[in-house]
Structures are given as structure tokens and as C-alpha cells.
Amino acid sequence: MVIVIYPAGLMNLLRHFQHEYKNPEIFIMENGWTKSTTEPRP
């Protein structure tokens, strides 16, 4: 399984919410990173 990291995707999603829902408050509680902190991040 290949996981593609696409940081611009989060920005696109936030802009969509801003446009559709008139700039709602959004709280990002986790980033989803589950690897050990000793491993280098991409």
C-alpha cells in the first residue's frame, strides 16, 4: 500500500469549508502521525 502525502489537500479542504460554511471555527485535534519520533518524517 502506498500512501501519498499531499499537504496542499488540507489547505484545499479548509478553503472549501471557508467558502461553503462562511468561515467556521475548525479545531484540528490530531495529525494522524503514528510512527515513532525516532524515525525521520517525509
N, C-alpha and C positions, 0 to 999 in steps of 0.2 A: 504494500500500500504506500503510495506517495502522497505526502501532504505538502501542498504548495502554500507558502507564506505570502500573503498579499496585503501588506499594510494599508494600501490605499482603499481596500474594501471597507474598512471600518469608517474611514472618512466619508466614503460614498453613502454608507448606511446612515451616518449621522446627518449628512446634508439632506437625505431623503426625509428623515424624521423632522428636521427643521422645516422643510417645505410643506410636508403633509400635515403636521400636527402643531404648527405655529410655535416652534422653538421650545419644546417641553424640557423639563429637567430630566436628565438621564444620569444614573449612577452606575458606573462600571465597578462591580464588586470583586471580580477575579479576572485574570488574564488568560486562564486556561493552560498555563505552562506547568507541566507535571514532572519535568526532569530534575535530576539532582543539580544543585547550584554549582557543582564542580565541573560540569560539562559545559563546553562553550556553546553559546546560543548562536543561531544562524544570523 
